Amino acid sequence: MNTFDELMGEVMATGERFGHREHVRLTWLAVRRCGTAGAVALVSDGIQRTARYAGAPQKYNATVSRAWVELTAYHMAEEPNESFDELVRRNPGLLDKRLLTRFYSSRTLASPAARTGWVEPDLKAFPA
């Protein structure tokens, strides 16, 4: 199994900064290599660790981390063998940082429950 650090190294080998696109690519790699459940654990742990290391543990949000994995995995299942570039070409919404606002109110995402655990969408259910 790949570690978060190995996946980060792969993502950063092709870029100079770690923006939203790189977050989504990291998620794509994790889902591809570990499956959805494994990716949730790997990405969540890695982001939480990174936030603690940066001195900003309050920035970690368990619901946001899992939601991005769930949405990415859903779209990956439609064409399981496509490249990352093909995935985002076919699903440009994944590159929209505000995508989760279609499913969650900002109040819900900012709640203590969402920061520490999984909270179901309160505006619209995820695609099934």
Residue, then its C-alpha position, 0 to 999 in steps of 0.5 A: m500500500n502507498t503512504f500519503d507521503e508517497l502519493m504527495g511526492e508523486v503529485m508534487a513531482t509535476g507541480e510547483r504548488f499544492g492547489h485544489r487541482e493537486h488535492v483532487r489528483l492526490t485523491w484520484l491516486a489514493v482511490r485508484r490505489c487503495g479503493t474508496a474506503g482506503a482512500v478515505a482513511l489515507v487522505s484523511d489521516g494525511i491531511q490531518r497530520t499535515a494540518r497538525y504539522a503546519g500548526a493549524p489542526q483546526k483547519y482539518n475537516a473530516t467531512v470535507s476530506r471524505a466528501w472529496v474522496e466520495l465524489t471523486a470515487y463516484h466519477m472514477a467508477e464511470e470510467p475506471n481506467e481513465s487518466f486524471d486529465e480525462l477524469v477532470r475533462r469529463n467532470p470539470g466540477l471536480l476542479d471547482k473548490r466550491l463543489l461541496t456547497r451544492f451538497y452542504s450548507s456552510r453552517t453544516l461544513a463549519s460545524p464541530a460534528a463535520r470537523t471531527g466526523w462524517v456528516e451527511p449532506d444537508l442540501k442535496a444527497f451525493p449521487a449514488 
